[in-house]
Amino acid sequence: MDQVRLAVQSGVDHIEVASQVIEAMELNVERAEEALRIAENNYGVGLATTLDVMDAQGGLAKAKMEWVQGLYDKALACAELLWVVGEFTGAEALERFYGTRDG
């Protein structure tokens, strides 16, 4: 019984950590979008090169990729917790954490 309780607590902890990572990655995406906006504006007035814009685009792509990785990690943590408590039924179970597929 202690192993199950430990596994459940571990699952909850993983979900909380993943949620915090997602929040941080969302902030990184916002910052990368702003950096790209600034680079494009600077390029438009001759204060930046195409390389500067491309670097900012690469930074935004990386930030978005890390955000998606965070979403995946949270979905995996949710699935693992549901499996531990015996309630994993596939995609329907994940909808408890993310809402319906339609909205």
N, CA, C and O atoms as CSV, one atom per row, in Angstrom:
chain,resi,resn,atom,element,x,y,z
A,1,MET,N,N,0.818,-1.199,0.000
A,1,MET,CA,C,0.000,0.000,0.000
A,1,MET,C,C,0.864,1.267,0.000
A,1,MET,O,O,0.522,2.265,-0.634
A,2,ASP,N,N,1.977,1.208,0.716
A,2,ASP,CA,C,2.867,2.370,0.733
A,2,ASP,C,C,3.457,2.640,-0.641
A,2,ASP,O,O,3.668,3.795,-1.012
A,3,GLN,N,N,3.724,1.579,-1.403
A,3,GLN,CA,C,4.268,1.767,-2.753
A,3,GLN,C,C,3.261,2.458,-3.650
A,3,GLN,O,O,3.633,3.313,-4.453
A,4,VAL,N,N,2.002,2.105,-3.529
A,4,VAL,CA,C,0.956,2.751,-4.336
A,4,VAL,C,C,0.838,4.217,-3.943
A,4,VAL,O,O,0.765,5.096,-4.802
A,5,ARG,N,N,0.819,4.473,-2.632
A,5,ARG,CA,C,0.726,5.863,-2.166
A,5,ARG,C,C,1.912,6.671,-2.661
A,5,ARG,O,O,1.745,7.816,-3.082
A,6,LEU,N,N,3.100,6.098,-2.619
A,6,LEU,CA,C,4.300,6.769,-3.107
A,6,LEU,C,C,4.217,7.011,-4.619
A,6,LEU,O,O,4.597,8.075,-5.106
A,7,ALA,N,N,3.723,6.023,-5.346
A,7,ALA,CA,C,3.589,6.169,-6.799
A,7,ALA,C,C,2.578,7.255,-7.149
A,7,ALA,O,O,2.787,8.018,-8.092
A,8,VAL,N,N,1.480,7.327,-6.393
A,8,VAL,CA,C,0.472,8.364,-6.640
A,8,VAL,C,C,1.057,9.731,-6.344
A,8,VAL,O,O,0.891,10.656,-7.139
A,9,GLN,N,N,1.744,9.880,-5.209
A,9,GLN,CA,C,2.348,11.169,-4.866
A,9,GLN,C,C,3.388,11.572,-5.898
A,9,GLN,O,O,3.483,12.743,-6.268
A,10,SER,N,N,4.159,10.610,-6.359
A,10,SER,CA,C,5.155,10.888,-7.390
A,10,SER,C,C,4.479,11.369,-8.676
A,10,SER,O,O,4.951,12.302,-9.325
A,11,GLY,N,N,3.375,10.723,-9.032
A,11,GLY,CA,C,2.638,11.139,-10.226
A,11,GLY,C,C,2.098,12.544,-10.115
A,11,GLY,O,O,2.185,13.334,-11.056
A,12,VAL,N,N,1.533,12.855,-8.944
A,12,VAL,CA,C,1.012,14.212,-8.710
A,12,VAL,C,C,2.150,15.224,-8.788
A,12,VAL,O,O,2.003,16.293,-9.381
A,13,ASP,N,N,3.289,14.878,-8.183
A,13,ASP,CA,C,4.454,15.772,-8.229
A,13,ASP,C,C,4.920,16.006,-9.659
A,13,ASP,O,O,5.255,17.133,-10.024
A,14,HIS,N,N,4.946,14.952,-10.474
A,14,HIS,CA,C,5.368,15.094,-11.877
A,14,HIS,C,C,4.424,16.021,-12.638
A,14,HIS,O,O,4.866,16.830,-13.453
A,15,ILE,N,N,3.133,15.902,-12.372
A,15,ILE,CA,C,2.158,16.774,-13.037
A,15,ILE,C,C,2.375,18.223,-12.620
A,15,ILE,O,O,2.334,19.120,-13.462
A,16,GLU,N,N,2.605,18.461,-11.339
A,16,GLU,CA,C,2.834,19.824,-10.862
A,16,GLU,C,C,4.092,20.430,-11.475
A,16,GLU,O,O,4.094,21.586,-11.897
A,17,VAL,N,N,5.153,19.642,-11.517
A,17,VAL,CA,C,6.405,20.126,-12.118
A,17,VAL,C,C,6.193,20.426,-13.597
A,17,VAL,O,O,6.632,21.463,-14.094
A,18,ALA,N,N,5.522,19.522,-14.295
A,18,ALA,CA,C,5.266,19.735,-15.726
A,18,ALA,C,C,4.437,20.993,-15.946
A,18,ALA,O,O,4.677,21.734,-16.899
A,19,SER,N,N,3.471,21.238,-15.081
A,19,SER,CA,C,2.651,22.448,-15.200
A,19,SER,C,C,3.493,23.702,-15.019
A,19,SER,O,O,3.308,24.690,-15.730
A,20,GLN,N,N,4.414,23.660,-14.071
A,20,GLN,CA,C,5.304,24.805,-13.850
A,20,GLN,C,C,6.235,25.010,-15.038
A,20,GLN,O,O,6.514,26.145,-15.424
A,21,VAL,N,N,6.711,23.922,-15.611
A,21,VAL,CA,C,7.573,24.021,-16.796
A,21,VAL,C,C,6.796,24.636,-17.953
A,21,VAL,O,O,7.328,25.481,-18.674
A,22,ILE,N,N,5.549,24.226,-18.138
A,22,ILE,CA,C,4.722,24.783,-19.214
A,22,ILE,C,C,4.566,26.281,-19.032
A,22,ILE,O,O,4.692,27.039,-19.994
A,23,GLU,N,N,4.292,26.719,-17.806
A,23,GLU,CA,C,4.160,28.159,-17.549
A,23,GLU,C,C,5.445,28.896,-17.906
A,23,GLU,O,O,5.402,29.961,-18.523
A,24,ALA,N,N,6.585,28.336,-17.520
A,24,ALA,CA,C,7.867,28.970,-17.836
A,24,ALA,C,C,8.104,29.006,-19.342
A,24,ALA,O,O,8.601,29.999,-19.872
A,25,MET,N,N,7.749,27.927,-20.027
A,25,MET,CA,C,7.955,27.878,-21.471
A,25,MET,C,C,7.023,28.855,-22.194
A,25,MET,O,O,7.395,29.426,-23.219
A,26,GLU,N,N,5.821,29.046,-21.663
A,26,GLU,CA,C,4.917,30.035,-22.259
A,26,GLU,C,C,5.520,31.427,-22.166
A,26,GLU,O,O,5.409,32.218,-23.103
A,27,LEU,N,N,6.156,31.730,-21.040
A,27,LEU,CA,C,6.831,33.019,-20.878
A,27,LEU,C,C,7.999,33.126,-21.852
A,27,LEU,O,O,8.226,34.186,-22.436
A,28,ASN,N,N,8.733,32.042,-22.027
A,28,ASN,CA,C,9.843,32.038,-22.994
A,28,ASN,C,C,9.340,32.297,-24.415
A,28,ASN,O,O,9.984,33.017,-25.179
A,29,VAL,N,N,8.189,31.712,-24.775
A,29,VAL,CA,C,7.620,31.943,-26.108
A,29,VAL,C,C,7.260,33.422,-26.263
A,29,VAL,O,O,7.538,34.025,-27.300
A,30,GLU,N,N,6.647,34.001,-25.241
A,30,GLU,CA,C,6.298,35.426,-25.308
A,30,GLU,C,C,7.540,36.288,-25.490
A,30,GLU,O,O,7.541,37.227,-26.286
A,31,ARG,N,N,8.583,35.969,-24.757
A,31,ARG,CA,C,9.834,36.741,-24.868
A,31,ARG,C,C,10.461,36.566,-26.249
A,31,ARG,O,O,10.975,37.523,-26.828
A,32,ALA,N,N,10.419,35.349,-26.771
A,32,ALA,CA,C,10.989,35.090,-28.095
A,32,ALA,C,C,10.184,35.803,-29.178
A,32,ALA,O,O,10.754,36.305,-30.147
A,33,GLU,N,N,8.862,35.850,-29.018
A,33,GLU,CA,C,8.030,36.588,-29.971
A,33,GLU,C,C,8.372,38.073,-29.949
A,33,GLU,O,O,8.431,38.718,-30.996
A,34,GLU,N,N,8.594,38.608,-28.764
A,34,GLU,CA,C,8.968,40.018,-28.643
A,34,GLU,C,C,10.343,40.263,-29.250
A,34,GLU,O,O,10.555,41.280,-29.911
A,35,ALA,N,N,11.275,39.347,-29.033
A,35,ALA,CA,C,12.611,39.494,-29.616
A,35,ALA,C,C,12.549,39.476,-31.139
A,35,ALA,O,O,13.268,40.222,-31.803
A,36,LEU,N,N,11.697,38.631,-31.684
A,36,LEU,CA,C,11.534,38.585,-33.132
A,36,LEU,C,C,10.903,39.880,-33.644
A,36,LEU,O,O,11.324,40.426,-34.663
A,37,ARG,N,N,9.894,40.362,-32.927
A,37,ARG,CA,C,9.251,41.621,-33.328
A,37,ARG,C,C,10.279,42.753,-33.363
A,37,ARG,O,O,10.306,43.545,-34.305
A,38,ILE,N,N,11.119,42.824,-32.335
A,38,ILE,CA,C,12.148,43.869,-32.275
A,38,ILE,C,C,13.154,43.694,-33.404
A,38,ILE,O,O,13.535,44.668,-34.054
A,39,ALA,N,N,13.586,42.464,-33.641
A,39,ALA,CA,C,14.559,42.215,-34.716
A,39,ALA,C,C,13.978,42.612,-36.066
A,39,ALA,O,O,14.669,43.220,-36.884
A,40,GLU,N,N,12.708,42.272,-36.306
A,40,GLU,CA,C,12.070,42.633,-37.581
A,40,GLU,C,C,11.930,44.146,-37.717
A,40,GLU,O,O,12.153,44.701,-38.793
A,41,ASN,N,N,11.561,44.807,-36.627
A,41,ASN,CA,C,11.464,46.276,-36.673
A,41,ASN,C,C,12.827,46.899,-36.928
A,41,ASN,O,O,12.953,47.820,-37.735
A,42,ASN,N,N,13.840,46.401,-36.245
A,42,ASN,CA,C,15.198,46.922,-36.455
A,42,ASN,C,C,15.671,46.676,-37.883
A,42,ASN,O,O,16.328,47.529,-38.480
A,43,TYR,N,N,15.338,45.514,-38.425
A,43,TYR,CA,C,15.699,45.217,-39.804
A,43,TYR,C,C,15.004,46.199,-40.751
A,43,TYR,O,O,15.591,46.667,-41.728
A,44,GLY,N,N,13.757,46.495,-40.442
A,44,GLY,CA,C,12.994,47.404,-41.300
A,44,GLY,C,C,13.572,48.803,-41.379
A,44,GLY,O,O,13.372,49.503,-42.371
A,45,VAL,N,N,14.288,49.217,-40.341
A,45,VAL,CA,C,14.892,50.556,-40.355
A,45,VAL,C,C,16.409,50.496,-40.521
A,45,VAL,O,O,17.101,51.496,-40.330
A,46,GLY,N,N,16.917,49.325,-40.875
A,46,GLY,CA,C,18.333,49.192,-41.178
A,46,GLY,C,C,19.248,49.019,-39.981
A,46,GLY,O,O,20.461,49.185,-40.107
A,47,LEU,N,N,18.693,48.687,-38.816
A,47,LEU,CA,C,19.522,48.524,-37.617
A,47,LEU,C,C,19.857,47.069,-37.313
A,47,LEU,O,O,20.551,46.781,-36.338
A,48,ALA,N,N,19.368,46.151,-38.146
A,48,ALA,CA,C,19.647,44.730,-37.934
A,48,ALA,C,C,19.812,44.061,-39.287
A,48,ALA,O,O,19.364,44.577,-40.311
A,49,THR,N,N,20.454,42.915,-39.275
A,49,THR,CA,C,20.675,42.162,-40.504
A,49,THR,C,C,19.655,41.035,-40.612
A,49,THR,O,O,18.911,40.753,-39.672
A,50,THR,N,N,19.637,40.403,-41.768
A,50,THR,CA,C,18.760,39.236,-41.923
A,50,THR,C,C,19.185,38.127,-40.965
A,50,THR,O,O,18.351,37.342,-40.513
A,51,LEU,N,N,20.467,38.060,-40.657
A,51,LEU,CA,C,20.943,37.066,-39.701
A,51,LEU,C,C,20.334,37.313,-38.319
A,51,LEU,O,O,19.977,36.365,-37.619
A,52,ASP,N,N,20.214,38.581,-37.929
A,52,ASP,CA,C,19.589,38.898,-36.645
A,52,ASP,C,C,18.137,38.418,-36.610
A,52,ASP,O,O,17.674,37.873,-35.607
A,53,VAL,N,N,17.434,38.628,-37.713
A,53,VAL,CA,C,16.033,38.193,-37.799
A,53,VAL,C,C,15.967,36.668,-37.775
A,53,VAL,O,O,15.119,36.090,-37.094
A,54,MET,N,N,16.852,36.027,-38.510
A,54,MET,CA,C,16.855,34.562,-38.543
A,54,MET,C,C,17.200,33.975,-37.177
A,54,MET,O,O,16.639,32.951,-36.785
A,55,ASP,N,N,18.107,34.605,-36.457
A,55,ASP,CA,C,18.437,34.150,-35.103
A,55,ASP,C,C,17.205,34.260,-34.199
A,55,ASP,O,O,16.930,33.358,-33.408
A,56,ALA,N,N,16.476,35.353,-34.319
A,56,ALA,CA,C,15.266,35.536,-33.511
A,56,ALA,C,C,14.195,34.515,-33.901
A,56,ALA,O,O,13.480,34.005,-33.039
A,57,GLN,N,N,14.085,34.217,-35.191
A,57,GLN,CA,C,13.136,33.187,-35.635
A,57,GLN,C,C,13.514,31.826,-35.066
A,57,GLN,O,O,12.652,31.064,-34.629
A,58,GLY,N,N,14.806,31.530,-35.076
A,58,GLY,CA,C,15.284,30.272,-34.502
A,58,GLY,C,C,15.007,30.194,-33.005
A,58,GLY,O,O,14.648,29.136,-32.488
A,59,GLY,N,N,15.177,31.314,-32.315
A,59,GLY,CA,C,14.888,31.350,-30.884
A,59,GLY,C,C,13.417,31.104,-30.598
A,59,GLY,O,O,13.067,30.424,-29.633
A,60,LEU,N,N,12.558,31.661,-31.440
A,60,LEU,CA,C,11.119,31.443,-31.277
A,60,LEU,C,C,10.754,29.992,-31.555
A,60,LEU,O,O,9.956,29.397,-30.830
A,61,ALA,N,N,11.332,29.429,-32.596
A,61,ALA,CA,C,11.056,28.023,-32.916
A,61,ALA,C,C,11.495,27.118,-31.768
A,61,ALA,O,O,10.785,26.179,-31.408
A,62,LYS,N,N,12.655,27.397,-31.197
A,62,LYS,CA,C,13.163,26.602,-30.067
A,62,LYS,C,C,12.246,26.744,-28.862
A,62,LYS,O,O,11.935,25.752,-28.202
A,63,ALA,N,N,11.811,27.958,-28.569
A,63,ALA,CA,C,10.925,28.182,-27.424
A,63,ALA,C,C,9.604,27.437,-27.601
A,63,ALA,O,O,9.084,26.855,-26.649
A,64,LYS,N,N,9.066,27.457,-28.815
A,64,LYS,CA,C,7.813,26.741,-29.073
A,64,LYS,C,C,8.003,25.237,-28.956
A,64,LYS,O,O,7.128,24.534,-28.450
A,65,MET,N,N,9.144,24.743,-29.424
A,65,MET,CA,C,9.421,23.317,-29.336
A,65,MET,C,C,9.518,22.887,-27.865
A,65,MET,O,O,9.003,21.833,-27.491
A,66,GLU,N,N,10.166,23.692,-27.046
A,66,GLU,CA,C,10.281,23.375,-25.621
A,66,GLU,C,C,8.917,23.427,-24.937
A,66,GLU,O,O,8.655,22.637,-24.030
A,67,TRP,N,N,8.053,24.338,-25.354
A,67,TRP,CA,C,6.690,24.424,-24.811
A,67,TRP,C,C,5.911,23.158,-25.155
A,67,TRP,O,O,5.226,22.592,-24.303
A,68,VAL,N,N,6.019,22.717,-26.405
A,68,VAL,CA,C,5.339,21.486,-26.823
A,68,VAL,C,C,5.885,20.295,-26.043
A,68,VAL,O,O,5.118,19.414,-25.653
A,69,GLN,N,N,7.186,20.252,-25.809
A,69,GLN,CA,C,7.774,19.177,-25.010
A,69,GLN,C,C,7.181,19.181,-23.600
A,69,GLN,O,O,6.924,18.122,-23.027
A,70,GLY,N,N,6.968,20.368,-23.048
A,70,GLY,CA,C,6.345,20.470,-21.733
A,70,GLY,C,C,4.927,19.929,-21.728
A,70,GLY,O,O,4.519,19.252,-20.784
A,71,LEU,N,N,4.174,20.224,-22.780
A,71,LEU,CA,C,2.816,19.684,-22.893
A,71,LEU,C,C,2.837,18.163,-22.960
A,71,LEU,O,O,2.027,17.491,-22.322
A,72,TYR,N,N,3.769,17.630,-23.735
A,72,TYR,CA,C,3.913,16.175,-23.840
A,72,TYR,C,C,4.259,15.564,-22.486
A,72,TYR,O,O,3.684,14.551,-22.087
A,73,ASP,N,N,5.202,16.186,-21.786
A,73,ASP,CA,C,5.616,15.664,-20.487
A,73,ASP,C,C,4.454,15.652,-19.502
A,73,ASP,O,O,4.315,14.719,-18.711
A,74,LYS,N,N,3.615,16.695,-19.551
A,74,LYS,CA,C,2.458,16.727,-18.657
A,74,LYS,C,C,1.450,15.644,-19.040
A,74,LYS,O,O,0.899,14.975,-18.166
A,75,ALA,N,N,1.210,15.471,-20.322
A,75,ALA,CA,C,0.275,14.430,-20.763
A,75,ALA,C,C,0.775,13.054,-20.340
A,75,ALA,O,O,-0.008,12.208,-19.909
A,76,LEU,N,N,2.066,12.837,-20.463
A,76,LEU,CA,C,2.647,11.561,-20.049
A,76,LEU,C,C,2.512,11.366,-18.544
A,76,LEU,O,O,2.170,10.273,-18.092
A,77,ALA,N,N,2.773,12.405,-17.768
A,77,ALA,CA,C,2.638,12.314,-16.316
A,77,ALA,C,C,1.190,12.023,-15.925
A,77,ALA,O,O,0.940,11.242,-15.007
A,78,CYS,N,N,0.242,12.646,-16.616
A,78,CYS,CA,C,-1.180,12.386,-16.349
A,78,CYS,C,C,-1.529,10.934,-16.664
A,78,CYS,O,O,-2.218,10.275,-15.885
A,79,ALA,N,N,-1.064,10.444,-17.784
A,79,ALA,CA,C,-1.347,9.060,-18.174
A,79,ALA,C,C,-0.740,8.083,-17.174
A,79,ALA,O,O,-1.369,7.088,-16.813
A,80,GLU,N,N,0.479,8.366,-16.727
A,80,GLU,CA,C,1.132,7.487,-15.764
A,80,GLU,C,C,0.373,7.467,-14.440
A,80,GLU,O,O,0.214,6.408,-13.833
A,81,LEU,N,N,-0.096,8.631,-13.988
A,81,LEU,CA,C,-0.865,8.683,-12.750
A,81,LEU,C,C,-2.172,7.916,-12.887
A,81,LEU,O,O,-2.551,7.165,-11.989
A,82,LEU,N,N,-2.855,8.102,-14.000
A,82,LEU,CA,C,-4.101,7.373,-14.211
A,82,LEU,C,C,-3.856,5.867,-14.254
A,82,LEU,O,O,-4.680,5.090,-13.772
A,83,TRP,N,N,-2.741,5.459,-14.822
A,83,TRP,CA,C,-2.407,4.036,-14.863
A,83,TRP,C,C,-2.165,3.502,-13.452
A,83,TRP,O,O,-2.614,2.408,-13.107
A,84,VAL,N,N,-1.448,4.289,-12.636
A,84,VAL,CA,C,-1.142,3.871,-11.269
A,84,VAL,C,C,-2.422,3.673,-10.454
A,84,VAL,O,O,-2.522,2.732,-9.667
A,85,VAL,N,N,-3.396,4.558,-10.645
A,85,VAL,CA,C,-4.632,4.449,-9.860
A,85,VAL,C,C,-5.664,3.559,-10.539
A,85,VAL,O,O,-6.775,3.402,-10.032
A,86,GLY,N,N,-5.309,2.975,-11.679
A,86,GLY,CA,C,-6.189,2.025,-12.349
A,86,GLY,C,C,-7.322,2.635,-13.129
A,86,GLY,O,O,-8.340,1.981,-13.362
A,87,GLU,N,N,-7.164,3.887,-13.541
A,87,GLU,CA,C,-8.234,4.557,-14.267
A,87,GLU,C,C,-7.859,4.936,-15.690
A,87,GLU,O,O,-8.599,5.664,-16.351
A,88,PHE,N,N,-6.733,4.456,-16.163
A,88,PHE,CA,C,-6.314,4.828,-17.517
A,88,PHE,C,C,-7.181,4.114,-18.537
A,88,PHE,O,O,-7.246,2.886,-18.576
A,89,THR,N,N,-7.854,4.922,-19.371
A,89,THR,CA,C,-8.701,4.356,-20.424
A,89,THR,C,C,-8.361,4.952,-21.776
A,89,THR,O,O,-9.172,4.892,-22.700
A,90,GLY,N,N,-7.185,5.519,-21.903
A,90,GLY,CA,C,-6.777,6.095,-23.176
A,90,GLY,C,C,-7.057,7.587,-23.247
A,90,GLY,O,O,-6.983,8.288,-22.238
A,91,ALA,N,N,-7.375,8.067,-24.431
A,91,ALA,CA,C,-7.552,9.498,-24.683
A,91,ALA,C,C,-8.655,10.103,-23.822
A,91,ALA,O,O,-8.558,11.263,-23.420
A,92,GLU,N,N,-9.689,9.340,-23.538
A,92,GLU,CA,C,-10.790,9.869,-22.733
A,92,GLU,C,C,-10.301,10.281,-21.344
A,92,GLU,O,O,-10.765,11.278,-20.792
A,93,ALA,N,N,-9.380,9.527,-20.791
A,93,ALA,CA,C,-8.860,9.843,-19.467
A,93,ALA,C,C,-8.080,11.155,-19.479
A,93,ALA,O,O,-8.158,11.932,-18.527
A,94,LEU,N,N,-7.339,11.401,-20.538
A,94,LEU,CA,C,-6.562,12.641,-20.618
A,94,LEU,C,C,-7.459,13.863,-20.741
A,94,LEU,O,O,-7.056,14.965,-20.367
A,95,GLU,N,N,-8.668,13.685,-21.261
A,95,GLU,CA,C,-9.589,14.807,-21.379
A,95,GLU,C,C,-9.949,15.377,-20.010
A,95,GLU,O,O,-10.346,16.538,-19.911
A,96,ARG,N,N,-9.818,14.582,-18.964
A,96,ARG,CA,C,-10.065,15.088,-17.617
A,96,ARG,C,C,-9.113,16.220,-17.275
A,96,ARG,O,O,-9.470,17.145,-16.545
A,97,PHE,N,N,-7.901,16.143,-17.805
A,97,PHE,CA,C,-6.874,17.133,-17.486
A,97,PHE,C,C,-6.837,18.277,-18.499
A,97,PHE,O,O,-6.425,19.389,-18.166
A,98,TYR,N,N,-7.264,18.008,-19.727
A,98,TYR,CA,C,-7.135,19.003,-20.781
A,98,TYR,C,C,-8.463,19.479,-21.340
A,98,TYR,O,O,-8.474,20.376,-22.182
A,99,GLY,N,N,-9.567,18.924,-20.915
A,99,GLY,CA,C,-10.862,19.288,-21.469
A,99,GLY,C,C,-11.159,18.470,-22.713
A,99,GLY,O,O,-10.407,17.568,-23.082
A,100,THR,N,N,-12.260,18.801,-23.344
A,100,THR,CA,C,-12.671,18.042,-24.527
A,100,THR,C,C,-11.821,18.383,-25.718
A,100,THR,O,O,-11.168,19.427,-25.746
A,101,ARG,N,N,-11.822,17.524,-26.691
A,101,ARG,CA,C,-11.061,17.755,-27.923
A,101,ARG,C,C,-11.653,18.877,-28.750
A,101,ARG,O,O,-10.957,19.480,-29.567
A,102,ASP,N,N,-12.935,19.166,-28.549
A,102,ASP,CA,C,-13.600,20.201,-29.341
A,102,ASP,C,C,-13.330,21.597,-28.805
A,102,ASP,O,O,-13.476,22.561,-29.556
A,103,GLY,N,N,-12.951,21.749,-27.575
A,103,GLY,CA,C,-12.849,23.089,-27.067
A,103,GLY,C,C,-11.717,23.344,-26.210
A,103,GLY,O,O,-11.548,24.464,-25.729
